[in-house]
Amino acid sequence: MIYINDYTVYDNSLFTYFIRKYNKNMSFTLSRHIFINEYLFEFSKQTDFIYYVYGNRAICIIGLCVDSLGGSVPEIIKDFVEKYHSFYDFLNLESRLAGKYAAVFFADKNDFIITGDATCSLQVNYLTDAGTAISSSANLIAQYYKLGYWDTALAIRAKSDISQAMPNDITLYKNIKQLLPNHCFSVSERTAARFEYIADRSPLGMEDCAAATVGPVINIIKSYMHKYDIVCPLTGGYDSRVVLAFLMTQLPHIPCYTLKHKHKADDSELSIPKDLTAMLSLPYLQYDDITAPDTLINTFDLCLGRNMYSIETLSIAYTILTNLRGKAIINGDIIGQIGKSSLHRNLPLSWATTSYFMCKLHNYSRYAGNELKKWIYSARHSKTMSIYDLFSLEIRQGRWAAQENIIYNIIGVPYLNIFNCRDIISLWTRTARKERQKALLHKEILRRLNGQMLSVPFGADNNILFRIARSNALLFYMAVYIKYFAGGLRGWNSAQNR
């Protein structure tokens, strides 16, 4: 493993932090720092943070954090710290917050608990052995302490496509784990634990769900607008159109764009956004993919490890940076994964087996299966969401989407989500998955915000076999396995041709 001689790349990255217990012989890694009790908090040049200390109690929020109810986050945390009751009160408070952040709560001088945003889009990686080290980057921790790769993790990594997520909470380093959504890490206990989000779990109809979603999301957008110049990526599907409808409530002339990926031959992905923006009189451009240059790849090799990240994702991020420098990109990941139940449709709970989730993890290592079993055991005890929604939230979003986010952070593109709020996601999981899979939430939101958007067709699957599979739960379940075993026959190799 090659170590970076200095931390310049990290210091120029977005949403980057490093927390350790301080001693006088400690070297600094990032430009800005503060001390809270016995701990050193470091931040990159472009990472926001707010904190408030009251006696031995304190809260520090790192990254972009806004209130879905429209309040002032600094005032909210000040009021809370001064009137503190318990950590569970903190979780209930945090559920209304949104953005891309990590939240640290000191109950007393010697102990703190840290949790991520609703999907852990800003990673929380922590050292599990002696010493306290928590960072947005597992690699930063590893490089600071000169830790090598874990052989088991390398074996897991080699048995999937490099763009896929690692299982459960493991990283490439044996003594570093990554916090999952719905979990918090306690410094004193040196472990992460699932917390049960206390909220109304009564069934919710789609009209009521859409109505309750609109106000908080608009509040989030208003807060984002104060900091960022926003653009909207647009495809032919439902997710990006709902994002656009929300953005247009505050930005009637929001610029839109579509990336023209070389490997996609679906013309509707290009024609539908063009027709939609023409109807809405919105500025719109299409951009060809630009391959990441070798110099940029070399930088990422030093930060993330050679063959340990997706160069395709890096090239997409580089294409956006080249054409839209200084703009914030709003993605629609969460509303697709949870709001449309796109990953699992309406499969019966009895079909949620280890083998099924291995298919969805796209990994062929028995070690990955062992880790997945640990996650399933924990997830089955949850009383707040179905195991399918938990997989979409904790593994697909918490691991797969989070590893995409760190590429955007390093390259310097603000990559944000307007739905990244625990209260909002909780609303969606109270509706029936059989209704979500029909995109009824999306359609109801569009009807409320901008009904004319429904007049432009949505993209359809060109693959007739996939369309047939989606029409029936059993056929869909069988198709998941067929796709998985076909991938196994082809053989995955994480090393990419350069």
C-alpha positions as CSV (number, residue, x, y, z in Angstrom):
1,M,0.0,0.0,0.0
2,I,1.3,3.5,-0.9
3,Y,0.8,6.2,1.7
4,I,0.3,9.9,1.0
5,N,3.2,12.0,2.2
6,D,0.9,14.9,3.1
7,Y,-2.8,15.4,3.4
8,T,-3.3,18.1,0.8
9,V,-5.9,16.1,-1.2
10,Y,-8.0,15.5,1.9
11,D,-7.7,19.1,3.0
12,N,-9.1,20.3,-0.4
13,S,-12.0,17.8,-0.4
14,L,-15.6,18.5,0.5
15,F,-17.2,17.1,3.6
16,T,-14.0,15.8,5.2
17,Y,-13.3,15.5,8.9
18,F,-11.1,13.6,11.4
19,I,-11.8,13.2,15.1
20,R,-9.3,11.8,17.6
21,K,-8.5,11.9,21.3
22,Y,-5.9,14.6,21.6
23,N,-2.4,14.3,22.9
24,K,0.4,16.9,22.6
25,N,2.5,14.8,20.3
26,M,-0.3,14.5,17.7
27,S,0.3,15.8,14.2
28,F,-2.5,17.7,12.4
29,T,-3.8,16.5,9.1
30,L,-6.4,19.1,8.0
31,S,-6.3,22.9,8.0
32,R,-9.0,23.7,10.6
33,H,-9.5,22.3,14.0
34,I,-11.4,22.8,17.3
35,F,-11.1,21.1,20.7
36,I,-14.2,19.8,22.4
37,N,-13.4,18.4,25.9
38,E,-10.6,15.9,25.4
39,Y,-11.0,15.5,21.6
40,L,-9.5,17.1,18.5
41,F,-11.9,17.8,15.6
42,E,-10.2,18.5,12.3
43,F,-12.0,19.8,9.2
44,S,-10.9,20.3,5.6
45,K,-10.9,23.9,4.2
46,Q,-14.3,23.4,2.6
47,T,-16.2,21.5,5.3
48,D,-18.7,23.4,7.4
49,F,-19.3,22.7,11.0
50,I,-21.3,24.1,13.9
51,Y,-21.0,23.3,17.6
52,Y,-22.2,24.4,21.0
53,V,-20.7,23.6,24.4
54,Y,-22.6,23.9,27.7
55,G,-20.7,22.6,30.7
56,N,-19.6,19.0,29.9
57,R,-22.3,18.6,27.3
58,A,-21.9,19.5,23.6
59,I,-23.1,18.9,20.1
60,C,-21.0,19.3,17.0
61,I,-22.6,18.9,13.5
62,I,-20.2,18.4,10.6
63,G,-21.1,19.1,7.0
64,L,-24.4,20.4,5.5
65,C,-27.2,20.3,8.1
66,V,-30.6,22.0,7.7
67,D,-34.0,21.7,9.4
68,S,-36.8,20.2,7.5
69,L,-39.2,22.2,9.6
70,G,-37.6,25.4,8.6
71,G,-35.8,26.3,11.9
72,S,-32.3,27.5,12.6
73,V,-30.0,24.6,13.3
74,P,-27.5,26.6,15.5
75,E,-30.5,27.8,17.6
76,I,-31.9,24.2,17.7
77,I,-28.8,22.6,19.0
78,K,-28.1,25.4,21.5
79,D,-31.6,25.1,23.0
80,F,-31.2,21.3,23.1
81,V,-27.8,21.2,24.8
82,E,-29.0,23.6,27.5
83,K,-32.2,21.6,28.1
84,Y,-30.7,18.1,27.6
85,H,-32.7,15.1,28.9
86,S,-31.3,11.9,27.2
87,F,-29.6,10.6,24.1
88,Y,-32.9,9.3,22.8
89,D,-34.2,12.9,22.9
90,F,-31.2,13.7,20.7
91,L,-32.3,11.0,18.2
92,N,-35.8,12.4,18.1
93,L,-34.4,15.9,17.5
94,E,-32.0,14.7,14.9
95,S,-34.8,12.9,12.9
96,R,-36.1,16.3,11.6
97,L,-32.6,17.3,10.3
98,A,-31.6,16.9,6.7
99,G,-28.6,17.3,4.5
100,K,-25.2,15.6,4.4
101,Y,-23.7,15.6,7.9
102,A,-22.4,13.7,10.9
103,A,-23.7,14.6,14.4
104,V,-21.6,14.2,17.5
105,F,-23.3,14.4,20.9
106,F,-21.3,14.7,24.2
107,A,-23.3,13.5,27.2
108,D,-20.4,14.2,29.4
109,K,-16.7,15.2,29.1
110,N,-15.3,11.8,28.5
111,D,-17.9,10.2,26.2
112,F,-19.6,11.0,23.0
113,I,-21.9,9.3,20.5
114,I,-21.8,9.9,16.8
115,T,-24.4,9.2,14.1
116,G,-24.7,10.0,10.5
117,D,-27.4,11.6,8.4
118,A,-30.5,9.5,7.4
119,T,-28.5,7.5,4.8
120,C,-25.0,8.1,6.1
121,S,-24.2,9.9,2.9
122,L,-21.3,11.6,4.8
123,Q,-19.4,8.5,5.9
124,V,-18.6,7.8,9.6
125,N,-15.7,5.4,9.7
126,Y,-14.3,4.4,13.1
127,L,-11.3,2.6,14.6
128,T,-12.3,-0.5,16.5
129,D,-9.1,-1.3,18.4
130,A,-7.1,0.8,20.9
131,G,-7.4,4.6,20.5
132,T,-10.2,6.8,19.2
133,A,-10.3,7.8,15.5
134,I,-13.4,8.6,13.5
135,S,-13.4,10.1,10.0
136,S,-15.3,10.6,6.8
137,S,-12.6,8.5,5.1
138,A,-11.5,5.0,6.2
139,N,-8.4,5.6,4.1
140,L,-7.5,8.7,6.0
141,I,-7.6,6.8,9.2
142,A,-5.6,3.9,7.7
143,Q,-3.0,6.3,6.2
144,Y,-2.5,8.2,9.5
145,Y,-2.0,5.0,11.5
146,K,-0.3,3.2,8.6
147,L,-2.8,0.3,8.5
148,G,-2.6,-2.3,5.7
149,Y,-5.5,-4.0,3.9
150,W,-7.3,-6.9,5.4
151,D,-6.9,-10.1,3.4
152,T,-10.5,-11.2,4.0
153,A,-11.8,-7.8,2.8
154,L,-9.6,-8.1,-0.3
155,A,-11.1,-11.5,-1.0
156,I,-14.6,-10.1,-0.7
157,R,-13.7,-7.1,-2.9
158,A,-12.3,-9.4,-5.6
159,K,-15.6,-11.3,-5.9
160,S,-17.7,-8.4,-7.1
161,D,-17.7,-5.5,-9.5
162,I,-15.7,-2.6,-8.0
163,S,-18.8,-0.3,-8.2
164,Q,-20.7,-2.6,-5.8
165,A,-20.8,-2.1,-2.0
166,M,-19.0,-4.1,0.7
167,P,-21.3,-6.1,2.9
168,N,-22.5,-5.1,6.3
169,D,-20.2,-2.5,8.0
170,I,-16.7,-3.8,7.0
171,T,-14.1,-1.8,5.2
172,L,-10.8,-2.8,3.5
173,Y,-9.1,-2.6,6.9
174,K,-9.7,-5.1,9.7
175,N,-9.8,-2.5,12.5
176,I,-11.9,0.1,10.7
177,K,-15.7,-0.2,10.3
178,Q,-18.2,2.1,8.5
179,L,-21.3,3.2,10.4
180,L,-24.6,2.2,8.8
181,P,-27.8,4.3,8.8
182,N,-30.0,3.7,11.9
183,H,-26.8,3.1,13.9
184,C,-24.7,5.1,16.3
185,F,-21.2,4.7,17.6
186,S,-20.3,5.1,21.2
187,V,-16.8,6.0,22.1
188,S,-17.0,4.6,25.6
189,E,-18.4,1.3,24.5
190,R,-16.3,1.2,21.3
191,T,-19.2,-0.4,19.4
192,A,-21.9,0.6,17.0
193,A,-25.5,-0.3,17.7
194,R,-28.8,-0.1,15.9
195,F,-31.2,2.4,17.3
196,E,-35.0,2.2,16.9
197,Y,-36.3,5.4,15.6
198,I,-39.3,6.3,17.7
199,A,-42.0,7.5,15.3
200,D,-45.6,6.9,14.3
201,R,-45.7,3.6,12.5
202,S,-49.4,3.5,11.7
203,P,-50.2,2.7,8.0
204,L,-50.3,5.8,5.8
205,G,-52.2,6.3,2.6
206,M,-50.4,7.6,-0.5
207,E,-52.2,10.9,-0.7
208,D,-51.5,11.7,3.0
209,C,-47.9,10.6,2.6
210,A,-47.4,12.9,-0.4
211,A,-49.0,15.8,1.4
212,A,-46.8,15.3,4.4
213,T,-43.7,15.0,2.2
214,V,-44.1,18.3,0.3
215,G,-43.6,20.9,3.0
216,P,-40.4,19.5,4.7
217,V,-38.7,18.9,1.3
218,I,-39.4,22.5,0.2
219,N,-37.9,23.7,3.5
220,I,-34.8,21.7,2.7
221,I,-34.5,23.1,-0.8
222,K,-34.8,26.7,0.6
223,S,-31.9,26.0,2.9
224,Y,-29.8,24.4,0.2
225,M,-30.4,27.5,-2.0
226,H,-28.7,29.8,0.5
227,K,-25.4,28.0,0.1
228,Y,-25.4,26.4,-3.3
229,D,-26.0,27.2,-7.0
230,I,-28.2,24.2,-7.9
231,V,-28.7,22.3,-11.1
232,C,-30.9,19.3,-11.8
233,P,-29.8,16.1,-13.6
234,L,-32.6,14.7,-15.6
235,T,-33.4,11.3,-17.1
236,G,-36.5,9.7,-18.5
237,G,-37.5,8.2,-15.2
238,Y,-39.7,9.1,-12.2
239,D,-37.1,10.0,-9.6
240,S,-35.4,12.9,-11.4
241,R,-38.8,14.3,-12.5
242,V,-40.0,14.4,-8.9
243,V,-36.7,16.2,-7.9
244,L,-37.3,18.6,-10.7
245,A,-40.9,19.3,-9.6
246,F,-39.7,20.1,-6.1
247,L,-36.8,22.3,-7.3
248,M,-39.1,24.3,-9.6
249,T,-41.3,25.4,-6.7
250,Q,-38.4,27.6,-5.6
251,L,-36.3,27.8,-8.8
252,P,-38.8,28.2,-11.7
253,H,-35.9,28.4,-14.2
254,I,-33.7,25.7,-12.8
255,P,-31.0,24.5,-15.3
256,C,-31.2,20.9,-16.2
257,Y,-28.8,18.5,-17.9
258,T,-28.4,14.9,-19.0
259,L,-25.2,12.9,-19.3
260,K,-24.8,11.0,-22.6
261,H,-23.2,7.7,-21.4
262,K,-21.4,5.9,-24.1
263,H,-22.6,2.5,-22.9
264,K,-26.3,3.3,-22.9
265,A,-28.2,3.0,-26.2
266,D,-31.6,4.0,-24.8
267,D,-32.7,7.0,-26.8
268,S,-35.6,7.8,-24.4
269,E,-33.0,8.7,-21.7
270,L,-32.0,11.6,-24.0
271,S,-35.3,12.4,-25.8
272,I,-37.7,12.5,-22.8
273,P,-35.7,15.1,-20.8
274,K,-35.4,17.2,-23.9
275,D,-39.2,17.1,-24.5
276,L,-39.9,17.7,-20.8
277,T,-37.7,20.8,-20.5
278,A,-38.9,22.2,-23.7
279,M,-42.5,22.0,-22.5
280,L,-41.5,23.7,-19.2
281,S,-39.3,26.3,-20.9
282,L,-36.2,25.3,-18.8
283,P,-32.6,25.7,-19.8
284,Y,-31.3,22.2,-20.8
285,L,-28.0,20.7,-22.0
286,Q,-26.6,17.3,-22.8
287,Y,-23.0,16.4,-22.0
288,D,-20.9,13.6,-23.5
289,D,-18.9,11.5,-21.0
290,I,-15.3,12.6,-20.5
291,T,-12.8,10.0,-19.4
292,A,-10.9,10.9,-16.2
293,P,-7.3,11.8,-17.1
294,D,-4.4,9.7,-15.8
295,T,-3.2,12.5,-13.4
296,L,-6.6,12.5,-11.7
297,I,-6.7,8.7,-11.5
298,N,-3.2,8.7,-9.9
299,T,-4.5,11.1,-7.2
300,F,-7.5,8.9,-6.5
301,D,-5.2,5.8,-6.4
302,L,-3.3,7.5,-3.6
303,C,-6.5,8.4,-1.7
304,L,-8.7,5.4,-2.2
305,G,-6.3,2.7,-3.4
306,R,-5.6,1.4,-6.9
307,N,-8.5,-0.8,-8.2
308,M,-10.5,0.0,-5.0
309,Y,-13.0,2.5,-6.5
310,S,-15.0,2.8,-9.7
311,I,-13.2,4.7,-12.5
312,E,-16.5,4.9,-14.3
313,T,-18.0,6.8,-11.4
314,L,-14.9,9.0,-11.3
315,S,-15.2,9.8,-15.0
316,I,-18.9,10.8,-14.4
317,A,-17.9,13.1,-11.6
318,Y,-15.1,14.5,-13.7
319,T,-17.6,15.1,-16.6
320,I,-19.8,17.1,-14.2
321,L,-16.9,19.0,-12.7
322,T,-15.7,20.0,-16.2
323,N,-19.1,21.2,-17.4
324,L,-20.7,22.4,-14.2
325,R,-17.9,23.6,-11.9
326,G,-19.2,25.4,-8.9
327,K,-22.7,23.8,-9.2
328,A,-24.4,21.5,-6.6
329,I,-26.0,18.4,-8.1
330,I,-29.3,17.1,-6.6
331,N,-29.7,13.4,-7.0
332,G,-32.9,11.3,-6.4
333,D,-31.4,8.1,-4.9
334,I,-33.6,7.8,-1.8
335,I,-37.0,8.3,-3.4
336,G,-36.2,5.6,-5.9
337,Q,-34.8,3.1,-3.4
338,I,-37.5,3.6,-0.7
339,G,-40.2,5.7,-2.3
340,K,-40.6,3.4,-5.2
341,S,-39.3,0.2,-3.6
342,S,-37.3,-0.2,-6.8
343,L,-34.9,-2.8,-5.5
344,H,-37.3,-5.4,-4.1
345,R,-40.7,-4.5,-5.5
346,N,-43.4,-6.1,-3.3
347,L,-41.7,-9.4,-2.5
348,P,-43.1,-11.4,0.5
349,L,-41.1,-11.1,3.7
350,S,-40.6,-14.9,3.7
351,W,-38.5,-14.6,0.6
352,A,-36.0,-12.3,2.3
353,T,-33.2,-14.8,2.6
354,T,-29.4,-14.6,2.7
355,S,-29.1,-15.9,-0.8
356,Y,-31.6,-13.3,-2.1
357,F,-29.7,-10.4,-0.5
358,M,-26.4,-11.9,-1.8
359,C,-27.9,-11.5,-5.2
360,K,-28.7,-7.9,-4.5
361,L,-25.2,-7.3,-3.1
362,H,-23.8,-8.7,-6.4
363,N,-21.0,-10.5,-4.5
364,Y,-19.8,-14.1,-4.9
365,S,-17.6,-14.5,-1.8
366,R,-18.5,-16.8,1.1
367,Y,-16.9,-14.2,3.4
368,A,-19.4,-11.7,2.1
369,G,-22.2,-14.1,2.9
370,N,-21.0,-14.4,6.5
371,E,-21.1,-10.6,6.9
372,L,-24.5,-10.4,5.3
373,K,-25.8,-13.0,7.8
374,K,-24.7,-10.7,10.6
375,W,-26.6,-7.8,9.1
376,I,-29.7,-9.9,8.5
377,Y,-29.7,-11.1,12.1
378,S,-29.7,-7.5,13.3
379,A,-32.2,-6.2,10.8
380,R,-34.8,-8.9,11.6
381,H,-35.0,-7.5,15.1
382,S,-36.0,-4.1,13.9
383,K,-39.5,-3.0,14.6
384,T,-39.5,0.2,12.5
385,M,-39.1,-1.0,8.9
386,S,-39.4,-4.1,6.8
387,I,-36.1,-5.9,6.1
388,Y,-36.4,-5.0,2.4
389,D,-36.6,-1.2,3.2
390,L,-33.7,-1.7,5.7
391,F,-31.5,-3.3,3.0
392,S,-32.3,-0.4,0.6
393,L,-31.5,2.2,3.3
394,E,-28.6,0.6,5.1
395,I,-26.7,-1.3,2.5
396,R,-27.7,0.1,-0.9
397,Q,-27.8,3.7,0.3
398,G,-25.5,3.5,3.3
399,R,-22.7,1.6,1.5
400,W,-23.2,1.8,-2.3
401,A,-24.3,5.4,-2.5
402,A,-21.9,6.5,0.2
403,Q,-18.9,5.2,-1.7
404,E,-20.1,7.2,-4.7
405,N,-20.4,10.3,-2.5
406,I,-16.7,10.1,-1.4
407,I,-15.6,10.3,-5.0
408,Y,-17.7,13.5,-5.5
409,N,-16.3,14.9,-2.2
410,I,-12.7,14.4,-3.2
411,I,-13.2,15.8,-6.7
412,G,-15.0,18.8,-5.3
413,V,-18.6,18.4,-6.6
414,P,-21.4,19.0,-4.0
415,Y,-23.6,15.9,-4.5
416,L,-26.7,16.3,-2.4
417,N,-30.2,14.8,-1.8
418,I,-33.3,16.8,-0.9
419,F,-34.9,13.8,0.7
420,N,-32.1,12.8,3.1
421,C,-34.1,13.2,6.3
422,R,-35.2,10.5,8.7
423,D,-38.7,11.9,9.2
424,I,-39.3,11.9,5.5
425,I,-38.0,8.4,4.8
426,S,-40.1,7.2,7.8
427,L,-43.2,8.6,6.1
428,W,-42.6,6.6,3.0
429,T,-42.0,3.3,4.8
430,R,-45.5,3.6,6.4
431,T,-47.1,3.2,3.0
432,A,-47.7,-0.2,1.3
433,R,-44.8,-1.4,-0.9
434,K,-47.3,-2.8,-3.4
435,E,-48.4,0.8,-4.0
436,R,-44.9,2.3,-3.9
437,Q,-43.7,-0.1,-6.6
438,K,-46.3,1.4,-9.0
439,A,-44.7,4.8,-8.5
440,L,-47.9,6.0,-6.9
441,L,-46.0,8.3,-4.5
442,H,-44.1,9.9,-7.3
443,K,-47.3,10.4,-9.3
444,E,-49.2,11.9,-6.4
445,I,-46.3,14.3,-5.7
446,L,-46.2,15.4,-9.3
447,R,-49.9,15.8,-9.4
448,R,-49.7,18.2,-6.4
449,L,-46.6,20.2,-7.6
450,N,-46.8,20.3,-11.3
451,G,-49.5,18.1,-13.0
452,Q,-48.4,18.9,-16.5
453,M,-45.2,16.9,-15.9
454,L,-47.4,13.8,-16.0
455,S,-48.3,14.5,-19.6
456,V,-44.8,13.6,-20.8
457,P,-44.2,9.8,-21.0
458,F,-41.8,8.1,-18.7
459,G,-39.0,5.9,-19.9
460,A,-39.8,2.3,-20.4
461,D,-37.5,-0.8,-20.1
462,N,-36.4,-1.8,-23.6
463,N,-35.6,-5.3,-22.3
464,I,-38.8,-7.3,-22.8
465,L,-37.6,-10.1,-20.4
466,F,-37.1,-7.5,-17.7
467,R,-40.5,-6.0,-18.3
468,I,-42.1,-9.5,-17.9
469,A,-40.1,-10.1,-14.7
470,R,-41.4,-6.9,-13.2
471,S,-45.0,-7.8,-13.8
472,N,-45.0,-10.7,-11.3
473,A,-43.4,-11.1,-7.9
474,L,-42.3,-14.7,-8.5
475,L,-40.9,-13.9,-12.0
476,F,-39.1,-10.9,-10.5
477,Y,-37.6,-13.1,-7.7
478,M,-36.5,-15.7,-10.3
479,A,-35.0,-13.0,-12.5
480,V,-32.9,-11.7,-9.5
481,Y,-31.3,-15.2,-9.2
482,I,-30.8,-15.7,-12.9
483,K,-29.0,-12.4,-13.2
484,Y,-26.9,-13.2,-10.2
485,F,-25.8,-16.6,-11.5
486,A,-25.2,-15.3,-15.0
487,G,-22.9,-12.7,-13.5
488,G,-21.1,-15.5,-11.6
489,L,-20.5,-17.4,-14.8
490,R,-19.0,-14.4,-16.4
491,G,-16.7,-14.0,-13.4
492,W,-16.2,-10.7,-11.6
493,N,-12.8,-9.2,-11.3
494,S,-12.3,-5.9,-9.3
495,A,-9.3,-4.9,-11.3
496,Q,-10.2,-2.5,-14.1
497,N,-8.5,-2.1,-17.4
498,R,-6.8,1.3,-17.7
